[in-house]
Amino acid sequence: MQKQKQKSVAKKRGLYIALALALFVGAPVLGAILVQNFTQWDVVVDTPPINKVAGADAAASDYLTVNLGGTITNDDSSVDGGTDTLLSHEEISFTCFAGDRTYYTDVIQLDNTAAEDWDVTLTIEDDLNSGPALGTAAETNFSAGDADIWLVATDTDSSVSISELPNPANLAGTTNWGADYIQLEVVAGTLSALDSTISVGTVPTGENRQLGLVVDCGSNMLDGEVGMFRLTVAASPN
């Protein structure tokens, strides 16, 4: 009798353990382990490594103007309801003459004021404020005509202005100009980008790179009409 009672107790104990395991496995997890590690992030403000300086051509004629004091919003308010931050924004205006080729050999200079070398790239692209790369319909409204625009950069230090003319047909044959270029084209009034990016290359600390424009304005272009393109200057440590 005593043995039967012990067997019954052991059986019940086994059932309790099995039931407890079933409840443990089937129930949702009510607890969790959380491990935290803490870091400090410090923000340091410094002067941009590549600065834009107005070239000599802007001071020589009203046909080229360079405004280096403008700003543009980062459009943060439209993304997540934040407050817009103002970033540097340069505005450059140049004139092309119907039927002629025009050289602007010293539009702006890219000045490396940092303590290390920087690699620089130029790209035709939309800006941070949703401005399209080739302008809105109001900003680029050629009704007719054809044109070619080349944007080129020197591959030698231009602390002293370089007067050699860049030849789009043979930039490799020049002494001071890089072989790469950005090219935009107007065909029957429509502006497009044929080559939208160039690598200016490494700008050593203390050196400048000079940006120039070559503009072929067709004889069928109409006076008073305007176009626009937007250019990003990007730099990364070499």
C-alpha positions, 0 to 999 in steps of 0.5 A: 500500500505504501509503495502504491502511494509513493508511486502515485506521488511520484507520478503526480510530481512528474505530471506537475513538472511536465505541465510546468515545462509546457507552460514555460515553453508555450507562454510568451516571453515576459522579460528580456536582457538589455545591455547598454554601452555609452559613447560621446559624440563631439561636434567640431566646427571648422572652415571648409577645406575647399573654398571657392574664390572669384576668378579674375574674369568676374572682375574684368567684365559685366558679362560674368558675375560671381556671387559667393555670399549666397545661401540655400536651405537644406530643405529639412522642413519638408523631410521630417518637419525640422527647421531648415539649415542654411548652407553656402550657395554660390551663384554664377551668371555668364553670357554667351554671344550668338554665333560666337565662341566665348572663353571664360578662363578664370571663373572661380578658383578652388582653394585648398586651405586645409592641412591635408590634400583633398580630392575634388569632383564636380557634378551636374545634379539636383541641389538639396532644395529640390532644384533640378540639375538643368533648371525648372521650365522657368529657369531654362526656357530656350525656345530655339537654337543650339549651343555647347557649354564645356566646364573645365578645370586646371590640373596645375596650381593656379594661385596665379591666373592661367591665361592658356585657353582650354581647347575642348577638342584637345584638352590633353594637348594643353599644358595646364588644363585637365583632359576631362570636362563637363559638357552641356548641349542645347539642341533646338532649345532643349538643354541636356547634359552629355557629360555631367561629372569630372574629377578635378583630381587631388588638390594639394594643401595650399594649392588652387585649381582654376575653373573655366568655361567654353561656350559655343552659342549658335547663331540661331540662339535668341537674345534675352533667353536664359538657361541654368544648370546646377553644379556640386563641388564635392571633396574628400581627404586624399 
